[in-house]
Amino acid sequence: MSPIPSMPYALLWLERQIRSVANLTREDARLFLEVAPKVPVVPEVERYPLEAANEALEALRQGRLRGSAVLVP
């Protein structure tokens, strides 16, 4: 038998991870908030009504999202 080639399983199964950082100190946050206005960070958000959750998931699956999809009531 030939070896099984490696596969990009994260793409194959569309698995995603959410990560956060919990070890931020108040001083870290204060320093960050001083710098944040100087950096031109503009979040890209696509809003979907809750009833359109399946459409949001489909956009995610097809790679049509830029930024974050947010479900709103």
C-alpha positions as CSV (number, residue, x, y, z in Angstrom):
1,M,0.0,0.0,0.0
2,S,1.1,3.5,-0.7
3,P,1.2,6.1,2.1
4,I,-1.9,8.3,2.6
5,P,-1.1,11.8,1.5
6,S,-1.6,14.6,4.1
7,M,-4.7,16.6,3.7
8,P,-5.7,20.1,4.9
9,Y,-8.3,18.7,7.3
10,A,-9.3,22.2,8.7
11,L,-10.4,23.1,5.1
12,L,-11.9,19.7,4.4
13,W,-14.2,19.7,7.4
14,L,-14.5,23.5,7.7
15,E,-13.5,23.4,11.4
16,R,-12.9,26.7,13.1
17,Q,-11.5,27.6,16.4
18,I,-12.2,30.5,18.7
19,R,-9.3,31.7,20.9
20,S,-9.0,34.4,23.4
21,V,-6.3,35.7,25.7
22,A,-7.2,35.8,29.4
23,N,-3.9,36.8,30.9
24,L,-4.1,40.5,30.0
25,T,-3.3,42.8,32.9
26,R,-4.9,46.2,33.5
27,E,-1.6,47.8,32.7
28,D,-1.4,45.9,29.4
29,A,-4.9,47.1,28.5
30,R,-4.1,50.7,29.5
31,L,-1.0,50.7,27.3
32,F,-2.9,49.1,24.4
33,L,-5.7,51.6,24.6
34,E,-3.2,54.4,24.4
35,V,-1.8,53.0,21.1
36,A,-5.0,51.7,19.6
37,P,-6.3,55.1,18.2
38,K,-3.0,55.6,16.4
39,V,-3.4,52.4,14.5
40,P,-5.9,52.5,11.6
41,V,-7.7,49.2,12.5
42,V,-11.1,49.1,10.8
43,P,-13.1,46.0,11.6
44,E,-15.2,44.5,8.8
45,V,-18.5,43.1,10.0
46,E,-21.4,41.6,8.1
47,R,-24.6,41.6,10.0
48,Y,-27.2,38.9,9.5
49,P,-30.6,38.8,11.1
50,L,-31.0,35.7,13.4
51,E,-33.4,34.2,10.9
52,A,-30.6,34.3,8.3
53,A,-28.2,32.2,10.4
54,N,-28.1,29.5,7.7
55,E,-27.1,32.1,5.1
56,A,-24.3,33.3,7.3
57,L,-23.1,29.8,7.7
58,E,-23.2,29.2,4.0
59,A,-21.2,32.4,3.4
60,L,-18.7,31.2,5.9
61,R,-18.5,27.8,4.2
62,Q,-18.0,29.3,0.8
63,G,-15.4,31.8,1.9
64,R,-17.5,34.8,1.0
65,L,-17.1,36.6,4.3
66,R,-14.6,39.4,4.8
67,G,-14.1,40.0,8.5
68,S,-16.8,38.7,11.0
69,A,-20.3,37.6,10.5
70,V,-22.6,38.7,13.4
71,L,-26.1,37.5,14.1
72,V,-28.4,40.2,15.4
73,P,-31.9,39.7,16.8
